[in-house]
Each structure stands twice: as structure tokens, then as C-alpha cells.
Amino acid sequence: MTLTEFHRLPERGTHDPGAVNEILDAALVAHVGFLRQGHPAVVPTLVVRIGDQAYIHGSPASTLLRAAKGGADLCLTATLLDELVLARSAFHHSANYRSVIAYGRGRWVEGDEKSAAMDAIVEKVSPGRLPHLRPMTRNELAGTGIVAIALDRATAKVRTGGPIDDEADYDLGIWAGVVPIEASFGKPIPDRRNPEGLAVPEHVVAMAW
């Protein structure tokens, strides 16, 4: 038995890298699990994928990054919740989702790869943002750690469709179906210390789709 085998509802799972990549590219936040002093810990973090690597960032002094730099085993997960599934019984209520789980040891990243990963994180959060920013200082670069996690042991799992009820329950006259979940960005709120009259840049306006 391996960590990437599917046991329950294996028909929803896939090892296809394309499916893994699509979900990671859509997810802003991942959760990374590791052992901290012998106890399980899970830390949320922004995530970006470049090729077959997932990148996370944080303070080099953080427990997660120190553990990753020391070669700790990591488990990275990301989930996109698409719909609530309302069934005719409490037992069959569910959710439609897309999720990824990846196992691996963190690899400490430096040099050009670190710069590329940091730029990719900024661009994922706000596409088109980088050209508007001042360059990072040497202290800022030193104060940011980047860890890569290979995706060679990553799997995806997806649920779609309506409720799956017991056959006898379909005639009960109970409403069933799905409730879509929609995430969107709101109207940008300027910082109070922006210069008076400074317009919201187009790349920020474009985020509020």
C-alpha cells in the first residue's frame, strides 16, 4: 500500500498530472502538514505551481520552513469547493469539490529559482502587479524563504453531479439538488495613505470580475 493509492471511491481519483496542475493553478491557498516536535501541525499558505513543482513561501524562521529545510516529510493539500449537494437524507448530503494531495520532502530554494517563484506568487495573487512594484531589497529577499515540493507523488480527487440517494427515497417528495458556491473579488478599497486622486490601476480593476 502506498500513500497515493485510492481506497474509498477510487473512481473519483486520478494520478493525471494535468488534473493535479489545473486544481493547483486555481487554488490560492494550500495547507501543509508536517510533524512539529512529534505532533501533527498544519499551516495554511499561498501556493503557486511552476512545472512539476509546487512552491510555498514564508519567514525562514517559521516552524514550517525550518522543518522543510531540515528535510521533513510534508503533505500539501488544496481544495476547491464548488457546490453543496443537498440530498433526501442527511446521510447522503455531500459537496462537489476538486482537491489535490501531494507528498514529498521540501527543497530549500535559492537564486534565480527563488526569484522566479516569488514573482510567480505575486502574479498569481494579482496578475499584472509586478511591473508596478518597487524591487525587493536585499533584506526583504533574505527575510523570505521559498520551499519547493515535487509533484511526482500528487493525486487529484473530484466529485461532480447531484445527490446519490437510496432508490426508495426518490419518491418522498423531498427537494434535492445542488447549491453552487461562487467566489469573486469585490470593489477595490484604496489605502488611506494613497496620494489623493490616485487611480486604481487597470490590473486591480480587472480582478473584480
Backbone as a chain_set.jsonl record, in Angstrom:
{"seq": "MTLTEFHRLPERGTHDPGAVNEILDAALVAHVGFLRQGHPAVVPTLVVRIGDQAYIHGSPASTLLRAAKGGADLCLTATLLDELVLARSAFHHSANYRSVIAYGRGRWVEGDEKSAAMDAIVEKVSPGRLPHLRPMTRNELAGTGIVAIALDRATAKVRTGGPIDDEADYDLGIWAGVVPIEASFGKPIPDRRNPEGLAVPEHVVAMAW", "coords": {"N": [[0.84, -1.191, 0.0], [0.589, 2.2, -0.897], [1.103, 5.75, -0.315], [-0.246, 7.15, -2.261], [-2.299, 5.631, -3.217], [-5.75, 5.003, -4.0], [-8.491, 4.421, -1.922], [-11.173, 4.66, -0.786], [-13.986, 5.295, -2.78], [-12.578, 5.176, -5.359], [-13.037, 5.821, -8.015], [-13.281, 8.515, -8.209], [-10.786, 9.516, -8.094], [-7.54, 10.463, -9.46], [-4.328, 10.073, -10.983], [-3.421, 11.751, -12.85], [-1.256, 14.172, -14.093], [-2.13, 16.498, -15.368], [-4.691, 17.016, -14.319], [-4.04, 17.425, -11.634], [-2.387, 19.705, -11.882], [-4.192, 21.612, -12.917], [-5.971, 22.035, -10.796], [-4.268, 22.949, -8.725], [-3.371, 25.291, -9.925], [-5.642, 26.818, -9.863], [-6.119, 27.185, -7.195], [-5.631, 29.389, -4.499], [-4.75, 29.08, -1.914], [-3.01, 26.678, 0.001], [-2.741, 23.915, 2.296], [-0.284, 22.796, 4.48], [0.963, 19.954, 5.908], [2.903, 18.643, 8.627], [5.256, 17.15, 10.923], [5.669, 18.488, 14.112], [7.798, 18.681, 16.625], [7.114, 16.062, 17.186], [4.371, 16.141, 17.056], [1.39, 16.465, 15.086], [1.04, 19.112, 12.71], [-0.549, 21.694, 10.87], [-0.328, 24.082, 8.368], [-1.617, 26.947, 6.815], [-0.987, 28.395, 3.583], [-0.029, 30.558, 0.862], [0.144, 29.281, -2.465], [1.914, 28.329, -5.39], [2.295, 26.946, -8.643], [4.948, 25.833, -10.638], [5.82, 24.282, -13.458], [6.576, 20.999, -12.604], [6.613, 21.419, -9.908], [5.518, 22.539, -6.728], [5.344, 25.608, -5.017], [5.911, 27.204, -1.92], [5.897, 29.918, 0.462], [7.431, 31.896, 3.073], [8.452, 33.129, 6.327], [11.894, 32.555, 6.945], [12.347, 31.827, 9.548], [10.112, 30.553, 10.393], [8.257, 27.784, 11.742], [7.368, 25.836, 9.945], [8.919, 26.302, 7.564], [11.494, 25.962, 8.583], [11.358, 23.288, 9.308], [10.957, 22.143, 6.778], [13.356, 22.866, 5.51], [15.052, 21.315, 6.955], [14.584, 18.829, 5.915], [12.164, 17.564, 6.425], [9.316, 15.378, 6.081], [6.574, 16.298, 4.11], [3.098, 17.121, 3.64], [1.064, 18.335, 1.277], [-1.964, 19.971, 0.657], [-4.764, 21.026, -1.321], [-7.922, 22.496, -1.832], [-10.839, 23.034, -3.727], [-13.986, 24.196, -3.34], [-16.967, 23.61, -4.864], [-19.812, 23.182, -5.043], [-22.637, 22.739, -2.866], [-24.186, 19.741, -2.006], [-27.388, 18.756, -1.72], [-29.257, 16.306, -0.373], [-31.859, 13.743, -0.107], [-31.773, 12.598, 2.299], [-30.082, 12.945, 5.414], [-27.755, 11.488, 5.505], [-26.802, 11.248, 2.88], [-26.081, 13.782, 2.08], [-23.666, 15.967, 0.625], [-20.731, 17.337, -0.995], [-19.638, 19.014, -3.92], [-16.45, 19.04, -5.237], [-12.97, 19.854, -5.907], [-9.838, 18.521, -5.433], [-6.426, 18.295, -4.299], [-3.711, 16.306, -3.248], [-0.426, 16.115, -2.143], [2.59, 14.443, -1.552], [5.823, 14.755, -0.138], [9.291, 15.718, 0.324], [10.37, 18.861, 1.445], [12.179, 21.201, -0.536], [14.722, 23.449, -0.183], [14.944, 26.607, -1.67], [16.941, 28.695, -3.701], [18.573, 31.569, -5.26], [18.095, 32.19, -8.777], [15.863, 30.558, -9.142], [14.455, 30.93, -6.802], [13.786, 33.671, -7.015], [12.146, 33.574, -9.293], [10.028, 32.017, -8.35], [9.022, 33.649, -6.299], [8.166, 35.858, -7.78], [6.202, 34.579, -9.289], [4.315, 33.915, -7.344], [3.374, 36.451, -6.564], [2.257, 37.305, -9.007], [0.285, 35.408, -9.35], [-1.488, 35.98, -7.289], [-2.215, 38.596, -7.954], [-2.57, 39.228, -11.051], [-0.45, 40.884, -13.365], [0.664, 42.651, -11.588], [3.399, 42.907, -10.899], [5.044, 44.709, -12.555], [4.381, 47.176, -11.469], [5.522, 47.464, -9.007], [8.056, 48.385, -6.609], [11.49, 47.231, -6.689], [12.441, 44.365, -4.716], [14.218, 44.65, -1.634], [17.561, 43.768, -0.494], [17.449, 42.862, 2.143], [14.742, 42.179, 2.342], [14.587, 40.071, 0.527], [16.289, 38.263, 1.814], [14.784, 37.846, 4.056], [12.714, 36.253, 3.285], [11.655, 33.009, 2.745], [11.696, 30.29, 0.439], [10.178, 27.28, -0.451], [10.204, 24.31, -2.283], [8.061, 21.725, -3.436], [8.044, 18.656, -4.845], [5.882, 17.311, -7.368], [5.62, 14.666, -7.988], [4.482, 12.724, -6.479], [1.689, 13.207, -6.325], [-1.873, 13.44, -6.212], [-5.192, 13.764, -7.527], [-8.592, 14.438, -6.63], [-12.014, 14.378, -7.385], [-15.383, 15.404, -7.11], [-18.464, 15.501, -8.768], [-21.772, 16.45, -9.917], [-25.198, 15.539, -8.972], [-27.129, 14.712, -5.949], [-26.802, 11.416, -4.592], [-29.049, 9.301, -3.877], [-30.767, 6.832, -1.811], [-32.626, 4.428, -3.621], [-35.323, 4.096, -2.893], [-35.932, 6.54, -1.785], [-36.399, 8.492, -3.684], [-39.04, 9.0, -4.292], [-40.138, 10.443, -2.213], [-40.907, 13.082, -2.161], [-39.226, 15.113, -1.323], [-37.297, 18.008, -1.628], [-34.342, 18.062, -3.549], [-30.969, 18.676, -4.641], [-28.367, 20.785, -6.018], [-26.37, 23.449, -4.673], [-24.746, 26.066, -5.992], [-21.473, 27.361, -5.318], [-20.021, 30.441, -5.359], [-17.146, 32.298, -5.818], [-15.787, 35.536, -5.649], [-14.027, 38.605, -6.408], [-14.268, 41.684, -4.686], [-15.111, 45.233, -4.973], [-12.244, 47.252, -5.289], [-10.627, 48.649, -2.413], [-9.148, 51.577, -1.58], [-5.983, 52.243, -0.001], [-5.66, 54.273, 2.906], [-3.518, 55.964, 2.857], [-2.846, 56.405, 0.273], [-1.859, 58.643, -2.367], [-3.868, 61.561, -2.926], [-6.413, 61.3, -5.326], [-5.209, 59.283, -6.771], [-5.509, 56.906, -9.217], [-7.181, 53.714, -9.425], [-5.277, 51.052, -10.571], [-5.475, 49.388, -13.782], [-4.988, 46.632, -13.719], [-5.767, 45.919, -11.19], [-8.439, 46.713, -11.126], [-9.372, 44.859, -12.957], [-9.429, 42.539, -11.494], [-11.81, 42.44, -10.106], [-14.027, 40.75, -11.174]], "CA": [[0.0, 0.0, 0.0], [1.348, 3.438, -0.965], [0.36, 6.93, 0.1], [-1.023, 7.704, -3.362], [-3.374, 4.724, -3.625], [-7.108, 5.396, -3.651], [-9.181, 3.339, -1.237], [-12.611, 4.931, -0.807], [-14.446, 5.949, -4.006], [-11.413, 5.37, -6.238], [-13.431, 6.362, -9.313], [-13.164, 9.971, -8.18], [-9.38, 9.887, -8.008], [-6.695, 10.346, -10.636], [-2.917, 10.428, -10.868], [-3.106, 12.534, -14.039], [-0.643, 15.455, -13.739], [-2.921, 17.606, -15.88], [-5.75, 17.302, -13.349], [-3.367, 17.998, -10.465], [-1.933, 21.061, -12.207], [-5.345, 22.501, -13.085], [-6.509, 22.379, -9.482], [-3.291, 23.788, -8.02], [-3.321, 26.61, -10.558], [-6.847, 27.554, -9.486], [-6.158, 27.363, -5.74], [-4.729, 30.392, -3.948], [-4.237, 28.649, -0.609], [-2.814, 25.259, 0.294], [-2.411, 23.599, 3.686], [0.876, 21.915, 4.518], [1.066, 19.211, 7.153], [4.226, 18.132, 8.983], [5.382, 16.853, 12.345], [6.371, 19.508, 14.885], [8.135, 18.113, 17.934], [6.394, 14.816, 17.336], [2.93, 16.355, 16.984], [0.978, 16.937, 13.764], [0.743, 20.537, 12.55], [-0.985, 22.059, 9.522], [-0.162, 25.523, 8.193], [-2.107, 27.472, 5.529], [-0.012, 29.232, 2.899], [-0.223, 30.744, -0.561], [0.86, 28.268, -3.231], [1.98, 28.513, -6.836], [2.929, 25.819, -9.333], [5.777, 26.065, -11.82], [6.212, 22.965, -13.944], [6.177, 19.885, -11.736], [6.951, 21.788, -8.536], [4.678, 23.495, -6.011], [6.19, 26.491, -4.207], [5.316, 27.931, -0.807], [6.851, 30.892, 0.981], [7.211, 32.334, 4.445], [9.654, 33.56, 7.031], [12.842, 31.455, 7.181], [12.316, 31.444, 10.959], [8.862, 29.864, 10.72], [8.415, 26.367, 12.058], [7.188, 25.048, 8.727], [10.06, 26.407, 6.657], [12.662, 25.347, 9.224], [11.183, 21.84, 9.185], [11.18, 21.782, 5.379], [14.785, 22.991, 5.229], [15.703, 20.183, 7.605], [14.28, 17.571, 5.23], [10.961, 16.919, 6.954], [8.276, 14.938, 5.163], [5.471, 17.241, 4.056], [1.883, 16.746, 2.927], [0.417, 19.561, 0.805], [-3.312, 19.758, 0.141], [-5.515, 22.19, -1.779], [-9.306, 22.11, -2.114], [-11.77, 23.997, -4.296], [-15.353, 23.777, -3.04], [-17.76, 24.112, -5.983], [-21.25, 23.142, -4.809], [-23.18, 21.92, -1.797], [-25.094, 18.728, -2.547], [-28.464, 18.531, -0.761], [-29.906, 15.046, -0.701], [-33.152, 13.477, 0.53], [-31.479, 12.113, 3.649], [-28.882, 13.581, 5.962], [-26.602, 10.633, 5.233], [-26.306, 11.402, 1.51], [-25.617, 15.134, 1.796], [-22.263, 15.93, 0.231], [-20.256, 18.561, -1.641], [-18.842, 18.858, -5.129], [-15.159, 19.641, -4.925], [-11.75, 19.422, -6.599], [-8.792, 18.56, -4.41], [-5.103, 17.727, -4.581], [-2.844, 15.984, -2.123], [0.926, 15.815, -2.617], [3.542, 14.054, -0.516], [7.212, 14.94, -0.536], [10.166, 16.491, 1.202], [10.584, 20.214, 0.962], [13.516, 21.539, -1.049], [15.013, 24.863, 0.008], [15.195, 27.19, -2.988], [17.741, 29.914, -3.69], [18.998, 32.078, -6.556], [17.11, 32.559, -9.79], [14.634, 29.792, -8.934], [13.733, 31.61, -5.722], [13.217, 34.903, -7.559], [11.052, 33.216, -10.198], [8.902, 31.552, -7.538], [8.441, 34.808, -5.613], [7.43, 36.619, -8.791], [5.022, 33.809, -9.679], [3.326, 34.027, -6.265], [2.762, 37.782, -6.675], [1.443, 37.36, -10.217], [-0.898, 34.57, -9.177], [-2.407, 36.706, -6.418], [-2.701, 39.772, -8.672], [-1.931, 39.242, -12.384], [-0.066, 42.195, -13.867], [1.077, 43.513, -10.477], [4.844, 43.055, -10.727], [5.657, 45.917, -13.135], [4.003, 48.373, -10.71], [6.128, 47.416, -7.68], [9.496, 48.653, -6.488], [12.244, 45.977, -6.494], [12.66, 43.94, -3.334], [15.543, 44.943, -1.096], [18.348, 42.595, -0.107], [16.92, 42.374, 3.414], [13.455, 41.535, 2.089], [14.876, 38.775, -0.094], [16.838, 37.389, 2.84], [13.746, 37.57, 5.039], [11.677, 35.416, 2.686], [12.103, 31.671, 2.37], [10.893, 29.584, -0.562], [10.338, 25.829, -0.422], [9.571, 23.599, -3.398], [7.612, 20.361, -3.185], [7.846, 17.974, -6.123], [4.52, 16.801, -7.537], [5.65, 13.306, -8.54], [3.591, 11.904, -5.651], [0.479, 14.006, -6.143], [-3.091, 12.89, -6.778], [-6.362, 14.642, -7.502], [-9.874, 13.787, -6.417], [-13.056, 15.295, -7.824], [-16.78, 14.964, -7.1], [-19.39, 16.346, -9.507], [-23.105, 15.878, -10.066], [-26.201, 15.726, -7.944], [-27.153, 13.762, -4.837], [-26.971, 9.985, -4.886], [-29.912, 8.859, -2.797], [-31.317, 5.475, -1.879], [-33.665, 4.37, -4.652], [-36.652, 4.246, -2.295], [-36.14, 7.901, -1.312], [-36.693, 9.426, -4.769], [-40.483, 9.278, -4.34], [-40.577, 11.006, -0.931], [-41.36, 14.462, -2.279], [-38.272, 15.994, -0.643], [-36.466, 18.709, -2.617], [-32.909, 17.747, -3.54], [-30.25, 19.328, -5.735], [-27.07, 21.356, -5.661], [-26.303, 24.894, -4.478], [-23.413, 26.492, -6.417], [-20.685, 28.272, -4.486], [-19.307, 31.344, -6.243], [-16.183, 33.195, -5.173], [-15.456, 36.67, -6.509], [-13.35, 39.727, -5.774], [-15.108, 42.859, -4.582], [-14.585, 46.518, -5.429], [-11.01, 47.591, -4.563], [-10.702, 49.684, -1.382], [-7.809, 52.181, -1.551], [-5.331, 52.5, 1.275], [-5.914, 55.657, 3.316], [-2.332, 56.772, 2.633], [-2.627, 56.647, -1.149], [-1.976, 60.053, -2.751], [-5.219, 61.941, -3.327], [-6.672, 61.25, -6.758], [-4.502, 58.182, -7.437], [-6.488, 55.994, -9.814], [-6.98, 52.28, -9.265], [-4.706, 50.559, -11.827], [-6.337, 48.502, -14.539], [-4.818, 45.224, -13.352], [-6.543, 45.725, -9.967], [-9.852, 46.772, -11.534], [-9.696, 43.619, -13.672], [-9.621, 41.451, -10.539], [-13.2, 42.429, -9.621], [-14.839, 40.264, -12.286]], "C": [[0.88, 1.247, 0.0], [0.465, 4.613, -0.584], [-0.553, 7.455, -1.0], [-2.068, 6.733, -3.904], [-4.726, 5.288, -3.193], [-7.829, 4.192, -3.052], [-10.694, 3.543, -1.282], [-12.962, 5.738, -2.043], [-13.289, 6.227, -4.974], [-11.77, 5.945, -7.602], [-13.35, 7.887, -9.359], [-11.712, 10.437, -8.217], [-8.636, 9.717, -9.317], [-5.264, 10.713, -10.283], [-2.483, 11.332, -12.021], [-2.499, 13.885, -13.656], [-1.439, 16.65, -14.235], [-4.026, 18.005, -14.918], [-5.171, 17.941, -12.093], [-2.995, 19.453, -10.73], [-3.095, 22.043, -12.296], [-5.903, 22.945, -11.74], [-5.546, 23.286, -8.719], [-3.233, 25.189, -8.613], [-4.523, 27.462, -10.178], [-6.894, 27.883, -7.996], [-5.17, 28.443, -5.308], [-4.036, 29.889, -2.687], [-4.104, 27.134, -0.571], [-2.562, 25.113, 1.784], [-1.295, 22.555, 3.675], [0.969, 21.278, 5.893], [2.473, 18.676, 7.36], [4.215, 17.799, 10.467], [6.21, 17.935, 13.028], [6.561, 18.976, 16.297], [7.284, 16.876, 18.22], [4.888, 14.925, 17.267], [2.548, 16.863, 15.594], [0.653, 18.422, 13.79], [0.372, 20.778, 11.095], [-0.984, 23.577, 9.407], [-0.733, 25.941, 6.842], [-1.073, 28.397, 4.907], [-0.438, 29.445, 1.456], [0.624, 29.716, -1.311], [0.835, 28.643, -4.695], [2.697, 27.309, -7.431], [3.727, 26.336, -10.515], [6.271, 24.704, -12.286], [5.689, 21.876, -13.032], [6.549, 20.129, -10.279], [5.88, 22.739, -7.987], [5.584, 24.302, -5.087], [5.36, 27.165, -3.126], [6.36, 28.886, -0.257], [6.491, 31.257, 2.411], [8.501, 32.845, 5.044], [10.598, 32.369, 7.206], [12.843, 30.971, 8.625], [11.05, 30.676, 11.326], [9.105, 28.382, 10.943], [8.316, 25.5, 10.811], [8.42, 25.104, 7.839], [11.33, 25.825, 7.266], [12.574, 23.823, 9.14], [11.465, 21.378, 7.762], [12.664, 21.837, 5.026], [15.572, 21.849, 5.849], [15.361, 18.835, 7.003], [13.055, 16.852, 5.744], [10.034, 16.464, 5.83], [7.094, 15.896, 5.265], [4.281, 16.628, 3.326], [1.152, 18.038, 2.573], [-0.949, 19.223, 0.231], [-3.912, 21.088, -0.306], [-6.899, 21.716, -2.182], [-10.075, 23.29, -2.675], [-13.176, 23.462, -4.076], [-16.289, 24.432, -4.056], [-19.259, 24.185, -5.702], [-21.551, 22.361, -3.541], [-24.22, 20.99, -2.405], [-26.122, 18.388, -1.476], [-29.276, 17.316, -1.197], [-31.237, 14.913, 0.035], [-32.996, 12.864, 1.911], [-30.214, 12.814, 4.119], [-27.629, 12.802, 5.573], [-25.989, 10.922, 3.87], [-25.989, 12.844, 1.136], [-24.115, 15.101, 1.517], [-21.846, 17.298, -0.296], [-19.535, 18.171, -2.923], [-17.564, 19.664, -4.968], [-14.108, 19.163, -5.907], [-10.608, 19.551, -5.609], [-7.521, 17.883, -4.897], [-4.427, 17.405, -3.266], [-1.499, 15.548, -2.683], [1.823, 15.511, -1.429], [4.963, 14.297, -1.02], [8.007, 15.656, 0.526], [10.394, 17.863, 0.6], [12.025, 20.414, 0.512], [13.707, 23.042, -0.929], [15.494, 25.463, -1.312], [15.966, 28.496, -2.839], [17.934, 30.414, -5.121], [17.852, 32.428, -7.482], [15.788, 31.813, -9.604], [13.788, 30.434, -7.826], [13.066, 32.876, -6.242], [12.029, 34.611, -8.458], [9.82, 32.777, -9.413], [8.222, 32.72, -6.821], [7.633, 35.659, -6.587], [6.134, 35.902, -9.165], [3.935, 33.883, -8.616], [2.611, 35.372, -6.351], [1.824, 37.832, -7.872], [0.203, 36.48, -10.116], [-1.936, 35.3, -8.323], [-3.024, 37.887, -7.162], [-2.005, 39.862, -10.026], [-1.677, 40.663, -12.88], [0.488, 43.134, -12.817], [2.572, 43.845, -10.495], [5.417, 44.33, -11.336], [5.362, 47.193, -12.352], [4.739, 48.47, -9.369], [7.586, 47.844, -7.712], [10.221, 47.326, -6.31], [12.386, 45.648, -5.011], [14.073, 44.288, -2.903], [16.261, 43.644, -0.738], [17.835, 42.003, 1.198], [15.586, 41.656, 3.232], [13.648, 40.16, 1.454], [15.402, 37.787, 0.942], [15.784, 36.987, 3.858], [12.594, 36.743, 4.506], [12.279, 34.081, 2.292], [11.149, 31.046, 1.372], [11.22, 28.099, -0.488], [9.581, 25.228, -1.605], [9.197, 22.19, -2.958], [7.331, 19.715, -4.532], [6.456, 17.344, -6.163], [4.499, 15.393, -8.125], [4.846, 12.319, -7.699], [2.345, 12.701, -5.29], [-0.7, 13.32, -6.818], [-4.198, 13.936, -6.687], [-7.607, 13.812, -7.261], [-10.971, 14.809, -6.668], [-14.422, 14.641, -7.639], [-17.608, 15.982, -7.868], [-20.766, 15.692, -9.495], [-23.999, 16.1, -8.866], [-26.129, 14.707, -6.836], [-27.348, 12.337, -5.331], [-27.742, 9.396, -3.705], [-30.225, 7.368, -2.9], [-32.503, 5.47, -2.834], [-35.051, 4.624, -4.068], [-36.959, 5.684, -1.895], [-36.546, 8.876, -2.416], [-38.172, 9.795, -4.849], [-41.014, 9.952, -3.075], [-41.102, 12.432, -1.041], [-40.482, 15.452, -1.543], [-37.404, 16.662, -1.708], [-35.006, 18.306, -2.437], [-32.256, 18.434, -4.723], [-28.91, 19.848, -5.265], [-27.199, 22.864, -5.526], [-24.893, 25.347, -4.862], [-22.773, 27.452, -5.426], [-19.847, 29.128, -5.423], [-18.401, 32.27, -5.439], [-15.84, 34.316, -6.15], [-14.733, 37.736, -5.696], [-14.283, 40.932, -5.766], [-14.429, 44.105, -5.122], [-13.343, 46.88, -4.623], [-11.225, 48.754, -3.591], [-9.312, 50.308, -1.244], [-7.283, 52.335, -0.133], [-5.483, 53.979, 1.621], [-4.707, 56.558, 3.074], [-1.959, 56.864, 1.154], [-2.663, 58.155, -1.413], [-3.382, 60.366, -3.249], [-5.346, 61.913, -4.846], [-5.965, 60.121, -7.492], [-5.515, 57.152, -7.927], [-6.141, 54.54, -9.5], [-6.429, 51.729, -10.579], [-5.594, 49.508, -12.483], [-6.207, 47.052, -14.097], [-5.554, 44.899, -12.041], [-8.037, 45.765, -10.282], [-10.272, 45.453, -12.17], [-9.929, 42.446, -12.723], [-11.075, 41.331, -10.114], [-14.135, 42.019, -10.757], [-16.21, 39.905, -11.79]], "O": [[1.811, 1.35, 0.799], [-0.76, 4.497, -0.534], [-1.536, 8.137, -0.709], [-2.663, 6.992, -4.95], [-4.837, 5.958, -2.166], [-7.786, 3.091, -3.599], [-11.417, 2.676, -1.772], [-12.321, 6.748, -2.332], [-13.053, 7.373, -5.357], [-10.906, 6.499, -8.281], [-13.353, 8.477, -10.44], [-11.446, 11.631, -8.357], [-9.037, 8.933, -10.177], [-5.012, 11.544, -9.411], [-1.299, 11.644, -12.149], [-3.149, 14.672, -12.967], [-1.431, 17.705, -13.6], [-4.277, 19.193, -14.717], [-5.744, 18.886, -11.55], [-3.256, 20.328, -9.904], [-3.001, 23.17, -11.811], [-6.268, 24.108, -11.571], [-5.966, 24.284, -8.133], [-3.065, 26.166, -7.884], [-4.438, 28.69, -10.171], [-7.639, 28.772, -7.584], [-4.005, 28.416, -5.705], [-2.882, 30.228, -2.424], [-4.974, 26.406, -1.049], [-2.21, 26.081, 2.458], [-1.362, 21.562, 2.95], [1.044, 21.967, 6.91], [3.154, 18.303, 6.406], [3.267, 18.132, 11.178], [7.312, 18.26, 12.584], [5.605, 18.841, 17.06], [6.803, 16.672, 19.335], [4.188, 13.922, 17.402], [3.308, 17.617, 14.986], [0.073, 18.931, 14.749], [0.917, 20.139, 10.195], [-1.565, 24.273, 10.239], [-0.375, 25.355, 5.82], [-0.361, 29.104, 5.62], [-1.134, 28.605, 0.885], [1.695, 29.329, -0.845], [-0.144, 29.206, -5.187], [3.587, 26.728, -6.81], [3.252, 27.163, -11.293], [7.049, 24.049, -11.593], [4.498, 21.833, -12.721], [6.772, 19.191, -9.514], [5.401, 23.626, -8.693], [6.483, 23.75, -4.451], [4.251, 27.636, -3.378], [7.557, 28.701, -0.473], [5.395, 30.966, 2.891], [9.514, 32.977, 4.357], [10.151, 31.283, 7.575], [13.278, 29.856, 8.912], [10.926, 30.195, 12.452], [10.045, 27.803, 10.397], [9.081, 24.551, 10.639], [8.917, 24.065, 7.405], [12.155, 25.257, 6.551], [13.581, 23.146, 8.93], [12.122, 20.359, 7.55], [13.172, 20.96, 4.326], [16.624, 21.459, 5.343], [15.793, 17.802, 7.513], [12.912, 15.649, 5.527], [9.975, 17.083, 4.768], [6.668, 16.261, 6.361], [4.44, 15.731, 2.499], [0.677, 18.751, 3.457], [-1.083, 18.307, -0.58], [-3.608, 22.14, 0.257], [-7.044, 20.661, -2.8], [-9.979, 24.408, -2.167], [-13.519, 22.39, -4.575], [-16.395, 25.657, -4.107], [-19.909, 25.157, -6.086], [-20.82, 21.439, -3.179], [-25.037, 21.411, -3.224], [-25.783, 17.804, -0.447], [-29.898, 17.314, -2.259], [-31.686, 15.841, 0.71], [-33.983, 12.638, 2.61], [-29.381, 13.224, 3.311], [-26.572, 13.388, 5.34], [-24.769, 10.848, 3.72], [-25.658, 13.111, -0.019], [-23.384, 14.302, 2.103], [-22.53, 18.296, -0.067], [-18.899, 17.119, -2.994], [-17.604, 20.839, -4.603], [-14.317, 18.2, -6.645], [-10.438, 20.61, -5.003], [-7.542, 17.025, -5.78], [-4.555, 18.144, -2.29], [-1.435, 14.715, -3.587], [1.817, 16.229, -0.429], [5.263, 14.068, -2.192], [7.454, 16.142, 1.513], [10.586, 18.003, -0.608], [12.961, 19.872, 1.101], [12.944, 23.818, -1.505], [16.351, 24.891, -1.986], [15.674, 29.302, -1.956], [17.51, 29.762, -6.075], [16.794, 32.892, -7.055], [14.719, 32.362, -9.872], [12.561, 30.471, -7.911], [11.899, 33.128, -5.94], [11.017, 35.31, -8.402], [8.696, 33.128, -9.771], [6.995, 32.775, -6.743], [6.543, 36.126, -6.256], [5.094, 36.538, -9.337], [2.75, 33.912, -8.95], [1.388, 35.436, -6.227], [0.711, 38.348, -7.764], [-0.82, 36.778, -10.733], [-3.132, 35.239, -8.611], [-4.217, 38.155, -7.021], [-0.96, 40.504, -10.141], [-2.554, 41.526, -12.827], [0.76, 44.297, -13.114], [2.96, 44.958, -10.139], [6.221, 44.99, -10.679], [6.037, 48.202, -12.558], [4.589, 49.468, -8.665], [8.267, 47.682, -8.725], [9.618, 46.371, -5.82], [12.442, 46.54, -4.164], [15.01, 44.23, -3.7], [15.657, 42.573, -0.687], [17.788, 40.782, 1.351], [15.326, 40.646, 3.886], [12.955, 39.204, 1.802], [15.013, 36.619, 0.952], [15.872, 35.915, 4.456], [11.598, 36.549, 5.203], [13.289, 34.026, 1.59], [9.937, 31.248, 1.449], [12.387, 27.708, -0.465], [8.443, 25.608, -1.88], [9.926, 21.548, -2.202], [6.47, 20.181, -5.278], [5.925, 16.905, -5.143], [3.493, 14.967, -8.692], [4.558, 11.209, -8.146], [1.994, 12.85, -4.12], [-0.548, 12.694, -7.867], [-4.14, 14.863, -5.878], [-7.675, 12.641, -7.635], [-10.882, 15.955, -6.227], [-14.604, 13.469, -7.969], [-17.475, 17.186, -7.651], [-20.911, 14.531, -9.112], [-23.625, 16.748, -7.889], [-25.186, 13.919, -6.772], [-27.981, 12.098, -6.359], [-27.164, 9.043, -2.677], [-29.984, 6.732, -3.926], [-33.296, 6.411, -2.846], [-35.868, 5.3, -4.692], [-38.123, 6.025, -1.685], [-36.994, 9.983, -2.116], [-38.511, 10.825, -5.432], [-42.228, 10.024, -2.885], [-41.692, 12.938, -0.086], [-40.947, 16.531, -1.175], [-36.844, 15.993, -2.577], [-34.504, 18.222, -1.316], [-32.926, 18.741, -5.708], [-28.381, 19.409, -4.244], [-28.035, 23.486, -6.182], [-23.939, 25.052, -4.143], [-23.453, 28.251, -4.782], [-19.049, 28.602, -6.198], [-18.842, 32.935, -4.502], [-15.629, 34.071, -7.337], [-14.814, 37.768, -4.468], [-15.004, 41.17, -6.735], [-13.323, 44.046, -5.658], [-13.376, 46.823, -3.393], [-11.918, 49.72, -3.909], [-8.38, 49.621, -0.826], [-8.048, 52.532, 0.811], [-5.441, 54.836, 0.739], [-4.841, 57.782, 3.082], [-0.878, 57.347, 0.816], [-3.416, 58.875, -0.756], [-4.012, 59.541, -3.911], [-4.493, 62.438, -5.561], [-6.1, 60.003, -8.71], [-6.281, 56.597, -7.139], [-4.975, 54.182, -9.334], [-7.059, 51.919, -11.62], [-6.366, 48.825, -11.811], [-7.192, 46.315, -14.095], [-5.921, 43.748, -11.803], [-8.807, 44.953, -9.769], [-11.388, 44.981, -11.955], [-10.561, 41.462, -13.105], [-11.532, 40.234, -9.792], [-14.931, 42.823, -11.243], [-17.056, 39.472, -12.573]]}, "num_chains": 1, "name": "protein.A"}
